[in-house]
Amino acid sequence: MFKKNKKINELAATYRELKLDSKYIDQFIPHLKSAPDDEERWIDVASALRRIGYYQCCEATYTMALQHFPKSHRLWGNQGVLFKHQKQFGKAIQSLQKALSIKPDYAIAMSNLGNTYELSNNFLDASEWYRHAIKANPQDAHSYNGLANCLFAFGDDDDDAFEYYRKAIAIDPGYAEPHFNIAMQLIRRGQRAQAHEELRAYVKRWPDDMQAQELLKTTKDTSQALPEIHDAYVPDQKKWIVRPIDNTDYEKSDNTVETVPDTSPNLVTTSSEYAQMTREQATAQGQAGFYDKTNLWQMVKEHVDNGDPPEETRIFLSYRRENELHMEWMRKLANSLDERGYDVILDQFVESQPVPEMISTIATCSIFTPILTDGYFERIDVGDGPIVGHEFMKDGWVFDEYQVATSLANIHRLKIVGIWRSGRLRGIYTEDNTLDMRDDQQMEASLDRLFPRRTLTVVGIRNNKTGRMVGVSRFSQISDTVKMLQDTQEFDQIMVCK
């Protein structure tokens, strides 16, 4: 009997270490000890801990439960949603994908994957997973709502989005978030009366939501112009919405240890308070980012929809600005690749370019190269330890660069080639699949492995015959060489041979 309960005894010690109240230890541990090999009991305990806000204890419970039941798609899925709630999106995606590897038709995990990508502003992958979830479960109201959110985030398909919101409400009349999202879009269109009715439906479900209550009053007041009201609630993101933060919930067991009702969304109190929040405050509350990410994903989508293949020799360098020495090393790397004949995109060379536009150029590249350091892994949310200031990192452009790149890699439009610069490798990166450049003296030899030198030639053609050929030593000189030949006005056509 002792051997059977050993892990549970260890879990009780963990609860005490994490300062769980003794009354909960007394409640949960006996419940587990009565049937330690019952997966439902572990789900019960973890769900109850999550409801009362003991997230570390909940995570510890899932970790230990998965040692007992490593093939449980429900435990992996629930753990993924816990990470999602804590905005640990990288860990959430890994857990949810593990659940799907065990049960490929697991619609709840698909929907939660969609929601995780949506919350991290990766609307391309989010929309795909929502569609998968709807195909697996046509009665999934949350996925219809999420898919509509993504369509509005892309800035198109308004009619389809409204249809999906209505479908979500038809499936689950008690599901309030689609009402709020419809209202925000109606406000943007200036349809006051209709928006007011949608808000009334939402407030019936969430009467304590002060922001919605204030909007309800505002839509009744005809003295204010509605589009301006919308922009005050959604700063810098003209077409985006503010609901929901979380869509589908955990898969529950048939039994419950403790019933604790979920509360309404944790929101700021008034519209004026919302509009005046600092950037850091807004980020910490999961609201507006540092720039218009909706615009970013719209531009990425346009590149993909354009149909043009990515430039074969274009490389996007992604890194964390850790210090001046690291930035100088990045310039040296970019210069070396330029000399080798590659078109390199580095943020230091395009600082006058708007951030969303710069990041969207990843879709025009054939190679995305992250410079791997401990700081970079923190920014992209890949790791196995605590991350300081975690919420703030999700609004940095390093995170968005990586989200765009992985999304494009998933549709085989981009290759990711990691360069190991310092620290410890983790996630998908190992010594076998990364370029080791921790030693500066080995830079050129390391680059030879994946980026061999290329011959670049600019050719002037006259009367369908080659009139002049000019060798170019580095990629950045191509445009000047082309201009030089154009200025001679001797050629009908100028070609670049790479």
C-alpha positions as CSV (number, residue, x, y, z in Angstrom):
1,M,0.0,0.0,0.0
2,F,2.8,2.4,0.8
3,K,4.5,1.8,-2.5
4,K,1.3,2.5,-4.3
5,N,0.9,5.8,-2.5
6,K,4.5,6.9,-2.6
7,K,4.0,9.4,-5.5
8,I,1.0,10.9,-3.8
9,N,2.9,11.4,-0.6
10,E,5.5,13.2,-2.7
11,L,2.8,15.3,-4.2
12,A,1.5,16.2,-0.7
13,A,5.0,17.4,0.2
14,T,5.0,19.5,-3.0
15,Y,1.7,21.1,-2.0
16,R,3.2,22.1,1.3
17,E,6.3,23.4,-0.3
18,L,4.2,25.6,-2.7
19,K,2.2,26.8,0.4
20,L,-1.1,25.1,-0.4
21,D,-3.5,25.6,2.5
22,S,-3.7,22.6,4.8
23,K,-7.4,22.3,4.4
24,Y,-6.9,21.6,0.7
25,I,-4.2,19.1,1.3
26,D,-6.5,17.3,3.7
27,Q,-9.2,17.3,1.1
28,F,-7.3,16.4,-2.1
29,I,-4.7,13.9,-0.9
30,P,-7.1,11.5,0.8
31,H,-9.2,11.7,-2.4
32,L,-6.2,10.6,-4.5
33,K,-5.0,7.9,-2.0
34,S,-8.4,6.2,-2.1
35,A,-7.8,5.3,-5.8
36,P,-4.3,6.4,-6.9
37,D,-4.6,4.5,-10.2
38,D,-7.9,6.2,-11.2
39,E,-7.2,8.9,-13.8
40,E,-10.5,10.6,-13.0
41,R,-9.3,11.3,-9.5
42,W,-6.2,13.1,-10.8
43,I,-8.3,15.2,-13.1
44,D,-10.7,16.0,-10.3
45,V,-7.9,17.3,-8.1
46,A,-6.1,19.3,-10.8
47,S,-9.3,20.9,-11.9
48,A,-10.2,21.9,-8.4
49,L,-6.8,23.4,-7.8
50,R,-7.0,25.4,-11.0
51,R,-10.4,26.8,-10.0
52,I,-9.2,28.1,-6.6
53,G,-6.1,29.6,-8.2
54,Y,-3.4,27.3,-7.1
55,Y,-1.8,27.1,-10.5
56,Q,1.6,25.8,-9.4
57,C,0.0,23.0,-7.4
58,C,-2.2,22.3,-10.4
59,E,0.8,22.0,-12.6
60,A,2.6,19.8,-10.2
61,T,-0.5,17.5,-10.1
62,Y,-0.5,17.2,-13.9
63,T,3.2,16.5,-14.0
64,M,2.9,13.7,-11.4
65,A,-0.3,12.3,-13.0
66,L,1.4,12.1,-16.4
67,Q,4.1,9.9,-14.8
68,H,1.2,7.5,-13.9
69,F,-0.7,7.9,-17.2
70,P,1.8,9.1,-19.9
71,K,-0.7,8.1,-22.7
72,S,-3.6,10.1,-21.3
73,H,-4.7,12.5,-24.0
74,R,-7.0,14.2,-21.5
75,L,-4.2,14.9,-19.0
76,W,-1.9,16.3,-21.7
77,G,-4.8,18.4,-23.1
78,N,-5.7,19.8,-19.7
79,Q,-2.1,20.6,-18.9
80,G,-1.9,22.4,-22.2
81,V,-4.9,24.6,-21.3
82,L,-3.4,25.3,-17.9
83,F,-0.3,26.6,-19.6
84,K,-2.5,28.6,-22.0
85,H,-4.2,30.3,-19.1
86,Q,-0.8,31.2,-17.7
87,K,0.2,32.6,-21.1
88,Q,3.0,30.0,-21.4
89,F,2.0,29.5,-25.0
90,G,5.1,27.4,-26.1
91,K,4.5,24.9,-23.4
92,A,0.7,24.9,-24.1
93,I,1.3,24.1,-27.8
94,Q,3.7,21.3,-26.9
95,S,1.2,19.7,-24.5
96,L,-1.8,20.0,-26.8
97,Q,0.2,18.6,-29.7
98,K,1.2,15.6,-27.5
99,A,-2.5,15.1,-26.7
100,L,-3.2,15.0,-30.5
101,S,-0.4,12.6,-31.1
102,I,-2.1,10.2,-28.8
103,K,-5.7,10.9,-30.0
104,P,-5.6,12.5,-33.5
105,D,-9.3,13.3,-33.6
106,Y,-9.3,15.1,-30.2
107,A,-11.5,18.1,-31.1
108,I,-11.1,19.8,-27.7
109,A,-7.3,19.9,-28.1
110,M,-7.7,21.2,-31.7
111,S,-9.9,24.0,-30.4
112,N,-7.5,24.8,-27.6
113,L,-4.6,24.9,-30.0
114,G,-6.6,27.4,-32.1
115,N,-7.2,29.5,-29.0
116,T,-3.6,29.4,-27.9
117,Y,-2.4,30.6,-31.3
118,E,-5.1,33.3,-31.3
119,L,-4.0,34.5,-27.9
120,S,-0.4,34.7,-29.1
121,N,-1.7,36.7,-32.1
122,N,-0.8,34.0,-34.6
123,F,-4.1,34.2,-36.5
124,L,-2.9,32.1,-39.4
125,D,-2.3,28.9,-37.4
126,A,-5.3,29.8,-35.1
127,S,-7.7,29.8,-38.0
128,E,-6.4,26.5,-39.3
129,W,-6.8,24.7,-36.0
130,Y,-10.3,26.2,-35.5
131,R,-11.3,24.8,-38.9
132,H,-9.8,21.4,-37.9
133,A,-11.8,21.5,-34.6
134,I,-15.0,22.4,-36.4
135,K,-14.5,19.5,-38.8
136,A,-13.9,17.1,-35.9
137,N,-16.9,18.5,-34.0
138,P,-19.4,20.6,-35.9
139,Q,-21.1,21.5,-32.7
140,D,-18.1,23.3,-31.2
141,A,-19.4,26.8,-30.5
142,H,-16.0,28.1,-29.2
143,S,-14.2,27.2,-32.4
144,Y,-16.8,29.1,-34.5
145,N,-16.3,32.1,-32.3
146,G,-12.5,31.9,-32.5
147,L,-12.6,31.4,-36.3
148,A,-14.7,34.6,-36.6
149,N,-12.2,36.4,-34.4
150,C,-9.4,35.4,-36.8
151,L,-11.3,36.5,-39.9
152,F,-11.8,40.0,-38.4
153,A,-8.1,40.0,-37.3
154,F,-7.2,39.4,-41.0
155,G,-9.4,42.4,-41.9
156,D,-11.6,40.6,-44.3
157,D,-14.6,38.2,-44.7
158,D,-16.8,40.3,-42.4
159,D,-20.0,38.5,-43.6
160,D,-18.5,35.1,-43.0
161,A,-17.3,36.2,-39.5
162,F,-20.7,37.3,-38.5
163,E,-22.2,34.0,-39.8
164,Y,-19.7,32.1,-37.6
165,Y,-20.6,34.2,-34.5
166,R,-24.3,33.5,-35.1
167,K,-23.5,29.8,-35.5
168,A,-21.7,29.7,-32.2
169,I,-24.8,31.3,-30.5
170,A,-27.2,28.9,-32.2
171,I,-25.1,26.0,-30.9
172,D,-24.9,27.3,-27.4
173,P,-27.4,30.1,-26.6
174,G,-25.7,30.6,-23.2
175,Y,-22.3,31.3,-24.7
176,A,-22.0,35.1,-24.3
177,E,-18.7,36.1,-25.8
178,P,-19.9,36.1,-29.5
179,H,-22.5,38.7,-28.5
180,F,-19.8,41.0,-27.3
181,N,-17.6,40.4,-30.3
182,I,-20.6,41.1,-32.7
183,A,-21.3,44.3,-30.7
184,M,-17.8,45.6,-31.1
185,Q,-17.9,45.1,-34.9
186,L,-21.4,46.7,-35.1
187,I,-20.0,49.7,-33.1
188,R,-17.2,50.0,-35.6
189,R,-19.8,50.1,-38.3
190,G,-21.9,52.6,-36.5
191,Q,-24.9,50.3,-36.0
192,R,-25.9,51.6,-32.6
193,A,-29.2,49.9,-31.9
194,Q,-28.0,46.4,-33.0
195,A,-24.8,46.7,-31.0
196,H,-26.9,47.7,-27.9
197,E,-29.0,44.5,-28.2
198,E,-25.9,42.3,-28.5
199,L,-24.4,43.9,-25.4
200,R,-27.6,43.4,-23.4
201,A,-27.4,39.7,-24.2
202,Y,-23.7,39.6,-23.1
203,V,-24.4,41.5,-19.9
204,K,-27.1,39.0,-18.9
205,R,-24.4,36.4,-18.7
206,W,-21.6,38.7,-17.2
207,P,-23.4,41.4,-15.2
208,D,-20.1,42.2,-13.3
209,D,-18.2,43.1,-16.5
210,M,-18.0,46.9,-15.9
211,Q,-16.5,47.6,-19.3
212,A,-19.5,45.9,-21.0
213,Q,-21.9,47.8,-18.7
214,E,-20.3,51.1,-19.7
215,L,-20.5,50.2,-23.4
216,L,-24.1,49.3,-22.9
217,K,-24.8,52.9,-21.6
218,T,-22.7,54.4,-24.3
219,T,-24.5,52.7,-27.2
220,K,-27.7,54.1,-25.7
221,D,-26.3,57.6,-25.7
222,T,-26.7,59.1,-29.2
223,S,-24.4,62.0,-28.5
224,Q,-21.1,60.1,-29.1
225,A,-19.9,58.7,-32.5
226,L,-19.6,55.0,-32.2
227,P,-16.4,54.3,-34.3
228,E,-14.5,56.6,-31.9
229,I,-15.8,54.8,-28.9
230,H,-14.6,51.5,-30.4
231,D,-11.1,52.9,-30.9
232,A,-11.0,54.1,-27.3
233,Y,-11.6,50.5,-26.2
234,V,-9.2,48.9,-28.7
235,P,-6.2,51.3,-29.0
236,D,-4.0,50.9,-32.1
237,Q,-6.0,48.0,-33.4
238,K,-8.9,49.4,-35.3
239,K,-10.5,46.1,-36.3
240,W,-9.6,43.9,-33.4
241,I,-11.8,42.9,-30.5
242,V,-11.3,42.3,-26.8
243,R,-13.2,39.1,-26.1
244,P,-12.6,36.3,-25.4
245,I,-9.3,35.6,-23.6
246,D,-10.1,31.9,-23.2
247,N,-12.4,29.8,-25.3
248,T,-12.7,26.1,-24.6
249,D,-12.1,24.8,-21.1
250,Y,-10.6,21.7,-19.6
251,E,-12.1,18.3,-20.3
252,K,-13.7,17.4,-16.9
253,S,-14.1,14.0,-15.2
254,D,-17.5,12.7,-14.2
255,N,-16.8,13.5,-10.6
256,T,-15.8,16.7,-8.9
257,V,-14.0,17.3,-5.6
258,E,-15.1,20.9,-5.2
259,T,-17.5,23.0,-7.2
260,V,-16.1,26.5,-7.7
261,P,-17.9,28.6,-10.4
262,D,-15.7,30.4,-12.9
263,T,-15.7,34.2,-12.7
264,S,-16.2,36.8,-15.3
265,P,-13.2,38.0,-17.3
266,N,-10.6,40.0,-15.4
267,L,-10.9,43.4,-17.0
268,V,-10.1,47.0,-16.3
269,T,-13.0,49.0,-14.8
270,T,-13.8,51.8,-17.2
271,S,-13.1,52.8,-20.7
272,S,-11.2,55.9,-19.7
273,E,-9.0,53.7,-17.5
274,Y,-8.5,51.3,-20.4
275,A,-7.6,54.1,-22.8
276,Q,-5.0,55.6,-20.4
277,M,-3.2,52.4,-19.5
278,T,0.5,52.4,-20.1
279,R,2.0,50.0,-22.6
280,E,3.4,47.9,-19.8
281,Q,0.1,47.8,-17.9
282,A,-1.8,46.9,-21.1
283,T,0.7,44.1,-21.8
284,A,0.4,42.7,-18.3
285,Q,-3.4,42.5,-18.7
286,G,-3.2,40.7,-22.0
287,Q,-4.5,43.7,-23.9
288,A,-3.0,45.9,-26.6
289,G,0.5,45.0,-27.8
290,F,3.4,47.2,-28.7
291,Y,2.1,47.6,-32.3
292,D,-0.7,46.5,-34.5
293,K,-0.3,42.8,-34.8
294,T,-3.6,42.5,-36.7
295,N,-1.9,44.5,-39.5
296,L,1.1,42.2,-39.3
297,W,-0.8,39.0,-39.9
298,Q,-2.8,40.7,-42.7
299,M,0.4,41.5,-44.5
300,V,1.7,37.9,-44.0
301,K,-1.5,36.6,-45.4
302,E,-1.2,38.9,-48.4
303,H,2.4,37.6,-49.1
304,V,1.1,34.0,-49.0
305,D,-2.0,34.7,-51.0
306,N,0.0,36.5,-53.6
307,G,1.3,33.1,-54.8
308,D,4.8,34.3,-55.4
309,P,7.4,31.8,-54.1
310,P,9.8,33.0,-51.5
311,E,13.2,34.4,-52.6
312,E,15.5,31.4,-52.8
313,T,18.6,33.3,-51.4
314,R,16.8,35.6,-48.9
315,I,17.6,35.0,-45.2
316,F,15.8,36.6,-42.2
317,L,18.0,36.9,-39.1
318,S,16.1,36.8,-35.8
319,Y,17.7,37.5,-32.5
320,R,17.2,39.2,-29.1
321,R,18.9,42.6,-28.6
322,E,20.8,41.5,-25.5
323,N,23.7,44.0,-25.6
324,E,25.8,46.1,-28.0
325,L,28.4,43.3,-28.4
326,H,25.7,40.9,-29.5
327,M,24.3,43.4,-31.9
328,E,27.8,44.0,-33.4
329,W,28.2,40.3,-33.8
330,M,24.9,40.2,-35.7
331,R,26.1,42.9,-38.1
332,K,29.3,40.8,-38.6
333,L,27.2,37.7,-39.4
334,A,24.9,39.6,-41.8
335,N,28.0,41.1,-43.5
336,S,29.5,37.7,-44.0
337,L,26.3,36.3,-45.5
338,D,26.1,39.3,-47.8
339,E,29.7,38.6,-49.0
340,R,28.6,35.0,-49.7
341,G,25.9,36.2,-52.0
342,Y,22.8,36.0,-49.8
343,D,20.1,38.7,-49.4
344,V,20.0,39.3,-45.6
345,I,17.2,40.9,-43.7
346,L,18.4,42.3,-40.3
347,D,16.3,44.7,-38.2
348,Q,19.4,47.0,-37.7
349,F,19.5,47.7,-41.4
350,V,15.7,48.6,-41.7
351,E,15.0,50.5,-38.5
352,S,13.0,53.1,-40.4
353,Q,10.6,50.4,-41.6
354,P,7.4,49.8,-39.5
355,V,7.8,46.7,-37.3
356,P,4.8,44.8,-38.8
357,E,6.1,45.4,-42.3
358,M,9.6,44.3,-41.4
359,I,8.4,41.1,-39.7
360,S,6.0,40.3,-42.6
361,T,9.0,40.1,-45.0
362,I,9.7,36.7,-43.4
363,A,7.0,35.4,-45.8
364,T,9.3,36.5,-48.7
365,C,12.3,34.6,-47.4
366,S,13.3,31.0,-48.0
367,I,15.3,30.7,-44.7
368,F,14.6,32.0,-41.2
369,T,17.6,31.9,-38.9
370,P,17.1,32.4,-35.2
371,I,20.2,33.2,-33.1
372,L,19.8,30.8,-30.2
373,T,20.7,32.1,-26.7
374,D,19.1,31.7,-23.3
375,G,17.6,35.2,-23.8
376,Y,16.2,34.2,-27.2
377,F,14.5,31.1,-25.9
378,E,12.9,33.2,-23.2
379,R,11.5,35.5,-25.8
380,I,10.0,32.7,-27.9
381,D,8.7,30.9,-24.8
382,V,10.7,27.7,-25.2
383,G,12.1,26.4,-22.0
384,D,11.6,24.4,-18.9
385,G,12.1,26.9,-16.1
386,P,10.5,30.1,-14.8
387,I,10.7,33.2,-17.0
388,V,10.9,36.6,-15.5
389,G,8.4,39.2,-16.8
390,H,6.8,36.5,-19.0
391,E,3.8,38.5,-20.0
392,F,5.9,41.4,-21.3
393,M,7.8,39.1,-23.6
394,K,4.8,38.1,-25.6
395,D,4.5,41.5,-27.1
396,G,8.1,41.7,-28.2
397,W,8.7,41.4,-31.9
398,V,11.1,38.5,-31.4
399,F,8.1,36.4,-30.3
400,D,6.1,37.5,-33.3
401,E,9.0,36.8,-35.7
402,Y,9.2,33.3,-34.4
403,Q,5.4,32.8,-34.6
404,V,5.3,33.9,-38.2
405,A,8.3,31.7,-39.1
406,T,6.9,28.6,-37.5
407,S,3.5,29.2,-39.1
408,L,5.1,29.5,-42.6
409,A,7.4,26.5,-41.9
410,N,4.3,24.4,-41.1
411,I,3.0,25.0,-44.6
412,H,6.4,24.2,-46.1
413,R,7.0,27.8,-47.3
414,L,10.1,28.4,-45.1
415,K,13.0,26.5,-43.7
416,I,14.2,27.3,-40.2
417,V,18.0,27.1,-39.7
418,G,19.0,27.8,-36.1
419,I,22.4,29.2,-35.1
420,W,23.6,28.3,-31.6
421,R,25.4,31.3,-30.2
422,S,25.4,30.8,-26.4
423,G,23.5,29.2,-23.5
424,R,21.7,25.9,-23.6
425,L,19.7,24.4,-26.4
426,R,16.2,23.4,-25.7
427,G,12.8,22.7,-27.4
428,I,13.3,21.3,-30.9
429,Y,16.9,22.4,-31.2
430,T,19.8,20.0,-30.6
431,E,23.5,19.9,-31.5
432,D,22.5,17.8,-34.5
433,N,20.1,20.2,-36.2
434,T,21.7,23.6,-35.4
435,L,24.8,25.5,-36.6
436,D,27.2,25.8,-33.7
437,M,28.8,29.2,-33.8
438,R,29.7,29.7,-30.1
439,D,33.4,30.1,-31.2
440,D,33.9,33.2,-33.2
441,Q,37.0,31.7,-34.9
442,Q,34.8,29.0,-36.4
443,M,32.2,31.4,-38.0
444,E,33.4,31.1,-41.6
445,A,33.9,27.4,-41.4
446,S,30.5,26.9,-39.8
447,L,28.8,29.1,-42.5
448,D,30.4,27.0,-45.2
449,R,28.3,24.1,-44.1
450,L,24.9,25.6,-45.0
451,F,25.7,28.9,-46.8
452,P,28.3,28.2,-49.5
453,R,29.6,31.1,-51.5
454,R,27.6,32.0,-54.6
455,T,28.6,33.7,-57.8
456,L,26.6,36.7,-58.6
457,T,26.5,38.2,-62.1
458,V,24.6,41.1,-63.6
459,V,24.0,40.7,-67.4
460,G,23.1,43.5,-69.8
461,I,21.2,42.2,-72.9
462,R,20.9,44.1,-76.2
463,N,19.1,42.7,-79.2
464,N,18.6,39.4,-77.4
465,K,22.4,39.0,-77.1
466,T,24.6,39.4,-74.0
467,G,26.3,42.8,-74.2
468,R,28.0,42.9,-70.9
469,M,28.6,40.8,-67.8
470,V,29.6,42.2,-64.5
471,G,30.6,40.0,-61.6
472,V,29.3,41.2,-58.2
473,S,31.2,40.3,-55.0
474,R,28.3,40.7,-52.5
475,F,24.5,40.7,-52.7
476,S,24.2,44.3,-51.5
477,Q,26.1,45.5,-54.6
478,I,23.6,44.1,-57.1
479,S,21.2,47.2,-57.1
480,D,24.1,49.6,-57.7
481,T,25.4,47.4,-60.5
482,V,22.0,47.2,-62.1
483,K,21.6,51.0,-61.9
484,M,25.1,51.5,-63.5
485,L,24.1,49.4,-66.5
486,Q,20.7,51.1,-66.7
487,D,22.4,54.5,-66.7
488,T,24.4,53.6,-69.8
489,Q,21.1,53.2,-71.7
490,E,22.8,50.6,-73.9
491,F,20.8,47.6,-73.0
492,D,17.2,46.4,-73.7
493,Q,17.2,44.2,-70.6
494,I,19.2,43.6,-67.5
495,M,19.3,40.2,-65.7
496,V,20.7,39.1,-62.4
497,C,22.1,35.6,-62.4
498,K,22.4,34.1,-58.9
